[in-house]
Amino acid sequence: MSGPLCRRLAEMRAEKEAARPAAATAIMNAGTEALRASGILDRVPRAGDRAPLFARPSVAGPTVRLQSLLKRGPVVLSFFRGRW
C-alpha cells in the first residue's frame, strides 16, 4: 500500500506509539507477530471473496440473514470493530 492514505495511517500509528508506554507497544507487537506466525492471514477473506451465509442479530433487534439480503441484489459487507 502506498500513497497519501498509507502515509497518514503510518503517521497516526507513530503518534499513538509515541503516546503509549513502550512496554505496552512491545506486548501489542508480540501479539501481532504471534498471529502472523499462526498462519491466520492465510484464512482471512479478501476483497471480492464470497461470504459464507450467516444470520446475526441487527442493532435494531431482528435477525439479519445474508441469504435474504442477496435475494434483493448484491450485498456489501462492512465490518466495524467498535470503539476501543
N, CA, C and O atoms as CSV, one atom per row, in Angstrom:
chain,resi,resn,atom,element,x,y,z
A,1,MET,N,N,0.863,-1.168,0.000
A,1,MET,CA,C,0.000,0.000,0.000
A,1,MET,C,C,0.905,1.225,0.000
A,1,MET,O,O,1.898,1.282,0.724
A,2,SER,N,N,0.547,2.190,-0.814
A,2,SER,CA,C,1.314,3.427,-0.846
A,2,SER,C,C,0.349,4.578,-1.094
A,2,SER,O,O,-0.839,4.372,-1.337
A,3,GLY,N,N,0.877,5.782,-1.028
A,3,GLY,CA,C,0.050,6.943,-1.284
A,3,GLY,C,C,-0.298,7.692,-0.014
A,3,GLY,O,O,0.148,7.334,1.076
A,4,PRO,N,N,-1.109,8.748,-0.168
A,4,PRO,CA,C,-1.441,9.613,0.970
A,4,PRO,C,C,-2.096,8.881,2.139
A,4,PRO,O,O,-1.766,9.160,3.292
A,5,LEU,N,N,-3.011,7.955,1.874
A,5,LEU,CA,C,-3.669,7.250,2.970
A,5,LEU,C,C,-2.660,6.417,3.744
A,5,LEU,O,O,-2.660,6.424,4.975
A,6,CYS,N,N,-1.811,5.708,3.037
A,6,CYS,CA,C,-0.801,4.876,3.694
A,6,CYS,C,C,0.109,5.735,4.567
A,6,CYS,O,O,0.431,5.368,5.697
A,7,ARG,N,N,0.517,6.877,4.030
A,7,ARG,CA,C,1.382,7.774,4.815
A,7,ARG,C,C,0.658,8.291,6.051
A,7,ARG,O,O,1.237,8.341,7.136
A,8,ARG,N,N,-0.594,8.672,5.894
A,8,ARG,CA,C,-1.349,9.196,7.043
A,8,ARG,C,C,-1.553,8.119,8.101
A,8,ARG,O,O,-1.440,8.397,9.295
A,9,LEU,N,N,-1.851,6.900,7.679
A,9,LEU,CA,C,-2.003,5.810,8.643
A,9,LEU,C,C,-0.704,5.544,9.385
A,9,LEU,O,O,-0.716,5.280,10.587
A,10,ALA,N,N,0.420,5.611,8.671
A,10,ALA,CA,C,1.727,5.422,9.319
A,10,ALA,C,C,1.988,6.544,10.325
A,10,ALA,O,O,2.527,6.299,11.405
A,11,GLU,N,N,1.613,7.749,9.978
A,11,GLU,CA,C,1.777,8.885,10.906
A,11,GLU,C,C,0.918,8.682,12.155
A,11,GLU,O,O,1.376,8.907,13.275
A,12,MET,N,N,-0.312,8.263,11.954
A,12,MET,CA,C,-1.212,8.040,13.094
A,12,MET,C,C,-0.666,6.931,13.997
A,12,MET,O,O,-0.706,7.042,15.222
A,13,ARG,N,N,-0.157,5.865,13.382
A,13,ARG,CA,C,0.406,4.772,14.173
A,13,ARG,C,C,1.591,5.276,14.997
A,13,ARG,O,O,1.711,4.952,16.178
A,14,ALA,N,N,2.458,6.061,14.380
A,14,ALA,CA,C,3.625,6.600,15.081
A,14,ALA,C,C,3.199,7.507,16.234
A,14,ALA,O,O,3.796,7.462,17.310
A,15,GLU,N,N,2.180,8.322,16.018
A,15,GLU,CA,C,1.683,9.199,17.084
A,15,GLU,C,C,1.148,8.389,18.260
A,15,GLU,O,O,1.434,8.700,19.416
A,16,LYS,N,N,0.373,7.351,17.962
A,16,LYS,CA,C,-0.181,6.505,19.033
A,16,LYS,C,C,0.927,5.775,19.780
A,16,LYS,O,O,0.895,5.685,21.007
A,17,GLU,N,N,1.911,5.252,19.045
A,17,GLU,CA,C,3.009,4.545,19.696
A,17,GLU,C,C,3.816,5.473,20.597
A,17,GLU,O,O,4.271,5.068,21.667
A,18,ALA,N,N,3.991,6.706,20.167
A,18,ALA,CA,C,4.754,7.662,20.968
A,18,ALA,C,C,4.015,8.028,22.253
A,18,ALA,O,O,4.638,8.395,23.249
A,19,ALA,N,N,2.686,7.929,22.229
A,19,ALA,CA,C,1.877,8.336,23.377
A,19,ALA,C,C,1.676,7.214,24.404
A,19,ALA,O,O,1.246,7.478,25.526
A,20,ARG,N,N,1.983,5.975,24.030
A,20,ARG,CA,C,1.757,4.870,24.976
A,20,ARG,C,C,3.093,4.346,25.493
A,20,ARG,O,O,4.127,4.527,24.850
A,21,PRO,N,N,3.069,3.702,26.646
A,21,PRO,CA,C,4.304,3.140,27.201
A,21,PRO,C,C,4.928,2.120,26.239
A,21,PRO,O,O,4.216,1.352,25.591
A,22,ALA,N,N,6.243,2.123,26.154
A,22,ALA,CA,C,6.955,1.216,25.256
A,22,ALA,C,C,6.637,-0.244,25.569
A,22,ALA,O,O,6.572,-1.072,24.660
A,23,ALA,N,N,6.440,-0.562,26.833
A,23,ALA,CA,C,6.133,-1.949,27.205
A,23,ALA,C,C,4.790,-2.386,26.616
A,23,ALA,O,O,4.641,-3.527,26.180
A,24,ALA,N,N,3.826,-1.487,26.604
A,24,ALA,CA,C,2.522,-1.810,26.028
A,24,ALA,C,C,2.643,-2.040,24.521
A,24,ALA,O,O,2.040,-2.965,23.978
A,25,THR,N,N,3.420,-1.201,23.857
A,25,THR,CA,C,3.635,-1.374,22.414
A,25,THR,C,C,4.329,-2.699,22.138
A,25,THR,O,O,3.988,-3.382,21.172
A,26,ALA,N,N,5.294,-3.070,22.966
A,26,ALA,CA,C,6.002,-4.332,22.786
A,26,ALA,C,C,5.052,-5.518,22.926
A,26,ALA,O,O,5.153,-6.481,22.166
A,27,ILE,N,N,4.137,-5.460,23.880
A,27,ILE,CA,C,3.153,-6.539,24.069
A,27,ILE,C,C,2.232,-6.619,22.852
A,27,ILE,O,O,1.951,-7.707,22.349
A,28,MET,N,N,1.769,-5.473,22.388
A,28,MET,CA,C,0.893,-5.456,21.219
A,28,MET,C,C,1.606,-6.011,19.987
A,28,MET,O,O,1.032,-6.800,19.238
A,29,ASN,N,N,2.847,-5.601,19.779
A,29,ASN,CA,C,3.608,-6.076,18.624
A,29,ASN,C,C,3.866,-7.574,18.707
A,29,ASN,O,O,3.806,-8.273,17.695
A,30,ALA,N,N,4.152,-8.069,19.902
A,30,ALA,CA,C,4.373,-9.512,20.075
A,30,ALA,C,C,3.096,-10.287,19.755
A,30,ALA,O,O,3.153,-11.341,19.122
A,31,GLY,N,N,1.957,-9.775,20.185
A,31,GLY,CA,C,0.686,-10.425,19.872
A,31,GLY,C,C,0.412,-10.440,18.381
A,31,GLY,O,O,-0.052,-11.443,17.839
A,32,THR,N,N,0.696,-9.334,17.719
A,32,THR,CA,C,0.509,-9.257,16.271
A,32,THR,C,C,1.398,-10.256,15.554
A,32,THR,O,O,0.951,-10.952,14.643
A,33,GLU,N,N,2.643,-10.326,15.962
A,33,GLU,CA,C,3.575,-11.270,15.335
A,33,GLU,C,C,3.155,-12.715,15.579
A,33,GLU,O,O,3.295,-13.558,14.694
A,34,ALA,N,N,2.642,-13.006,16.769
A,34,ALA,CA,C,2.172,-14.361,17.063
A,34,ALA,C,C,1.005,-14.727,16.144
A,34,ALA,O,O,0.928,-15.855,15.658
A,35,LEU,N,N,0.111,-13.789,15.911
A,35,LEU,CA,C,-1.000,-14.045,14.994
A,35,LEU,C,C,-0.494,-14.297,13.578
A,35,LEU,O,O,-0.944,-15.228,12.910
A,36,ARG,N,N,0.444,-13.466,13.121
A,36,ARG,CA,C,1.005,-13.674,11.779
A,36,ARG,C,C,1.653,-15.047,11.666
A,36,ARG,O,O,1.446,-15.758,10.682
A,37,ALA,N,N,2.432,-15.417,12.668
A,37,ALA,CA,C,3.143,-16.699,12.646
A,37,ALA,C,C,2.174,-17.884,12.676
A,37,ALA,O,O,2.523,-18.978,12.232
A,38,SER,N,N,0.968,-17.677,13.193
A,38,SER,CA,C,-0.004,-18.768,13.293
A,38,SER,C,C,-0.577,-19.165,11.931
A,38,SER,O,O,-1.186,-20.226,11.800
A,39,GLY,N,N,-0.384,-18.318,10.923
A,39,GLY,CA,C,-0.945,-18.597,9.608
A,39,GLY,C,C,-2.360,-18.085,9.423
A,39,GLY,O,O,-3.001,-18.373,8.412
A,40,ILE,N,N,-2.847,-17.332,10.388
A,40,ILE,CA,C,-4.228,-16.852,10.327
A,40,ILE,C,C,-4.487,-15.973,9.100
A,40,ILE,O,O,-5.600,-15.943,8.576
A,41,LEU,N,N,-3.458,-15.263,8.648
A,41,LEU,CA,C,-3.656,-14.378,7.497
A,41,LEU,C,C,-3.971,-15.151,6.221
A,41,LEU,O,O,-4.561,-14.602,5.290
A,42,ASP,N,N,-3.578,-16.431,6.176
A,42,ASP,CA,C,-3.887,-17.252,5.006
A,42,ASP,C,C,-5.376,-17.578,4.929
A,42,ASP,O,O,-5.870,-17.976,3.874
A,43,ARG,N,N,-6.091,-17.410,6.038
A,43,ARG,CA,C,-7.513,-17.751,6.085
A,43,ARG,C,C,-8.429,-16.523,6.097
A,43,ARG,O,O,-9.649,-16.660,6.182
A,44,VAL,N,N,-7.850,-15.337,6.013
A,44,VAL,CA,C,-8.635,-14.105,6.043
A,44,VAL,C,C,-9.293,-13.888,4.680
A,44,VAL,O,O,-8.616,-13.954,3.653
A,45,PRO,N,N,-10.600,-13.631,4.656
A,45,PRO,CA,C,-11.251,-13.348,3.367
A,45,PRO,C,C,-10.660,-12.098,2.723
A,45,PRO,O,O,-10.277,-11.148,3.406
A,46,ARG,N,N,-10.596,-12.120,1.427
A,46,ARG,CA,C,-10.067,-10.996,0.654
A,46,ARG,C,C,-11.220,-10.275,-0.046
A,46,ARG,O,O,-12.313,-10.822,-0.194
A,47,ALA,N,N,-10.958,-9.058,-0.468
A,47,ALA,CA,C,-11.960,-8.303,-1.229
A,47,ALA,C,C,-12.374,-9.129,-2.440
A,47,ALA,O,O,-11.530,-9.642,-3.175
A,48,GLY,N,N,-13.675,-9.249,-2.637
A,48,GLY,CA,C,-14.202,-9.999,-3.758
A,48,GLY,C,C,-14.549,-11.443,-3.433
A,48,GLY,O,O,-15.241,-12.096,-4.214
A,49,ASP,N,N,-14.077,-11.964,-2.284
A,49,ASP,CA,C,-14.420,-13.325,-1.881
A,49,ASP,C,C,-15.909,-13.398,-1.544
A,49,ASP,O,O,-16.509,-12.411,-1.118
A,50,ARG,N,N,-16.486,-14.561,-1.736
A,50,ARG,CA,C,-17.883,-14.763,-1.348
A,50,ARG,C,C,-17.944,-15.039,0.153
A,50,ARG,O,O,-17.170,-15.831,0.689
A,51,ALA,N,N,-18.863,-14.381,0.798
A,51,ALA,CA,C,-19.047,-14.568,2.245
A,51,ALA,C,C,-19.874,-15.822,2.485
A,51,ALA,O,O,-20.764,-16.138,1.695
A,52,PRO,N,N,-19.591,-16.537,3.563
A,52,PRO,CA,C,-20.467,-17.660,3.907
A,52,PRO,C,C,-21.832,-17.116,4.325
A,52,PRO,O,O,-21.937,-16.008,4.850
A,53,LEU,N,N,-22.861,-17.899,4.088
A,53,LEU,CA,C,-24.191,-17.468,4.516
A,53,LEU,C,C,-24.203,-17.389,6.041
A,53,LEU,O,O,-23.691,-18.279,6.720
A,54,PHE,N,N,-24.783,-16.333,6.566
A,54,PHE,CA,C,-24.798,-16.137,8.013
A,54,PHE,C,C,-26.093,-15.480,8.422
A,54,PHE,O,O,-26.827,-14.938,7.596
A,55,ALA,N,N,-26.360,-15.536,9.715
A,55,ALA,CA,C,-27.501,-14.842,10.318
A,55,ALA,C,C,-26.998,-14.234,11.612
A,55,ALA,O,O,-26.371,-14.919,12.420
A,56,ARG,N,N,-27.266,-12.963,11.814
A,56,ARG,CA,C,-26.824,-12.248,13.014
A,56,ARG,C,C,-27.908,-11.278,13.450
A,56,ARG,O,O,-28.647,-10.753,12.617
A,57,PRO,N,N,-28.009,-11.035,14.766
A,57,PRO,CA,C,-28.969,-10.029,15.224
A,57,PRO,C,C,-28.523,-8.641,14.759
A,57,PRO,O,O,-27.332,-8.328,14.757
A,58,SER,N,N,-29.475,-7.834,14.374
A,58,SER,CA,C,-29.157,-6.462,13.977
A,58,SER,C,C,-29.169,-5.564,15.204
A,58,SER,O,O,-29.603,-5.972,16.282
A,59,VAL,N,N,-28.696,-4.358,15.032
A,59,VAL,CA,C,-28.716,-3.377,16.121
A,59,VAL,C,C,-30.153,-3.116,16.562
A,59,VAL,O,O,-30.419,-2.873,17.739
A,60,ALA,N,N,-31.073,-3.168,15.602
A,60,ALA,CA,C,-32.482,-2.907,15.897
A,60,ALA,C,C,-33.185,-4.110,16.520
A,60,ALA,O,O,-34.306,-3.988,17.014
A,61,GLY,N,N,-32.526,-5.280,16.501
A,61,GLY,CA,C,-33.112,-6.452,17.141
A,61,GLY,C,C,-33.356,-7.650,16.252
A,61,GLY,O,O,-32.893,-8.744,16.572
A,62,PRO,N,N,-34.081,-7.485,15.123
A,62,PRO,CA,C,-34.381,-8.667,14.317
A,62,PRO,C,C,-33.126,-9.274,13.690
A,62,PRO,O,O,-32.135,-8.581,13.461
A,63,THR,N,N,-33.184,-10.559,13.421
A,63,THR,CA,C,-32.065,-11.267,12.810
A,63,THR,C,C,-31.947,-10.888,11.338
A,63,THR,O,O,-32.941,-10.847,10.613
A,64,VAL,N,N,-30.736,-10.617,10.913
A,64,VAL,CA,C,-30.442,-10.314,9.509
A,64,VAL,C,C,-29.802,-11.558,8.910
A,64,VAL,O,O,-28.849,-12.103,9.468
A,65,ARG,N,N,-30.325,-12.003,7.778
A,65,ARG,CA,C,-29.794,-13.191,7.104
A,65,ARG,C,C,-29.226,-12.782,5.747
A,65,ARG,O,O,-29.902,-12.138,4.944
A,66,LEU,N,N,-27.984,-13.164,5.507
A,66,LEU,CA,C,-27.354,-12.816,4.242
A,66,LEU,C,C,-28.156,-13.364,3.072
A,66,LEU,O,O,-28.326,-12.672,2.068
A,67,GLN,N,N,-28.645,-14.576,3.179
A,67,GLN,CA,C,-29.410,-15.175,2.095
A,67,GLN,C,C,-30.621,-14.319,1.720
A,67,GLN,O,O,-30.933,-14.173,0.538
A,68,SER,N,N,-31.300,-13.756,2.710
A,68,SER,CA,C,-32.455,-12.893,2.440
A,68,SER,C,C,-32.036,-11.603,1.749
A,68,SER,O,O,-32.718,-11.124,0.844
A,69,LEU,N,N,-30.909,-11.046,2.184
A,69,LEU,CA,C,-30.427,-9.813,1.565
A,69,LEU,C,C,-30.026,-10.043,0.117
A,69,LEU,O,O,-30.283,-9.197,-0.741
A,70,LEU,N,N,-29.394,-11.189,-0.164
A,70,LEU,CA,C,-28.952,-11.484,-1.530
A,70,LEU,C,C,-30.124,-11.625,-2.499
A,70,LEU,O,O,-29.966,-11.395,-3.698
A,71,LYS,N,N,-31.271,-11.993,-2.000
A,71,LYS,CA,C,-32.454,-12.106,-2.857
A,71,LYS,C,C,-32.849,-10.751,-3.426
A,71,LYS,O,O,-33.487,-10.676,-4.476
A,72,ARG,N,N,-32.468,-9.674,-2.731
A,72,ARG,CA,C,-32.800,-8.312,-3.182
A,72,ARG,C,C,-31.717,-7.718,-4.067
A,72,ARG,O,O,-31.925,-6.667,-4.674
A,73,GLY,N,N,-30.547,-8.383,-4.153
A,73,GLY,CA,C,-29.468,-7.891,-5.006
A,73,GLY,C,C,-28.125,-8.041,-4.317
A,73,GLY,O,O,-28.033,-8.653,-3.252
A,74,PRO,N,N,-27.069,-7.477,-4.928
A,74,PRO,CA,C,-25.725,-7.583,-4.356
A,74,PRO,C,C,-25.655,-6.960,-2.955
A,74,PRO,O,O,-26.395,-6.029,-2.634
A,75,VAL,N,N,-24.762,-7.489,-2.145
A,75,VAL,CA,C,-24.598,-7.031,-0.766
A,75,VAL,C,C,-23.148,-6.622,-0.545
A,75,VAL,O,O,-22.224,-7.314,-0.972
A,76,VAL,N,N,-22.963,-5.511,0.115
A,76,VAL,CA,C,-21.632,-5.078,0.535
A,76,VAL,C,C,-21.568,-5.219,2.048
A,76,VAL,O,O,-22.388,-4.642,2.762
A,77,LEU,N,N,-20.597,-5.984,2.541
A,77,LEU,CA,C,-20.420,-6.152,3.980
A,77,LEU,C,C,-19.358,-5.191,4.467
A,77,LEU,O,O,-18.305,-5.038,3.847
A,78,SER,N,N,-19.639,-4.559,5.558
A,78,SER,CA,C,-18.679,-3.651,6.190
A,78,SER,C,C,-18.557,-4.061,7.646
A,78,SER,O,O,-19.563,-4.263,8.327
A,79,PHE,N,N,-17.341,-4.183,8.117
A,79,PHE,CA,C,-17.109,-4.602,9.494
A,79,PHE,C,C,-16.618,-3.411,10.303
A,79,PHE,O,O,-15.665,-2.733,9.917
A,80,PHE,N,N,-17.267,-3.170,11.408
A,80,PHE,CA,C,-16.919,-2.067,12.296
A,80,PHE,C,C,-16.442,-2.671,13.601
A,80,PHE,O,O,-17.194,-3.385,14.264
A,81,ARG,N,N,-15.218,-2.398,13.974
A,81,ARG,CA,C,-14.646,-3.025,15.164
A,81,ARG,C,C,-15.138,-2.376,16.445
A,81,ARG,O,O,-14.871,-2.878,17.538
A,82,GLY,N,N,-15.842,-1.284,16.325
A,82,GLY,CA,C,-16.313,-0.591,17.522
A,82,GLY,C,C,-15.282,0.406,18.000
A,82,GLY,O,O,-14.278,0.657,17.333
A,83,ARG,N,N,-15.538,0.955,19.136
A,83,ARG,CA,C,-14.630,1.965,19.684
A,83,ARG,C,C,-13.870,1.344,20.843
A,83,ARG,O,O,-14.475,0.858,21.799
A,84,TRP,N,N,-12.570,1.358,20.761
A,84,TRP,CA,C,-11.720,0.748,21.780
A,84,TRP,C,C,-11.210,1.785,22.725
A,84,TRP,O,O,-10.473,1.463,23.657
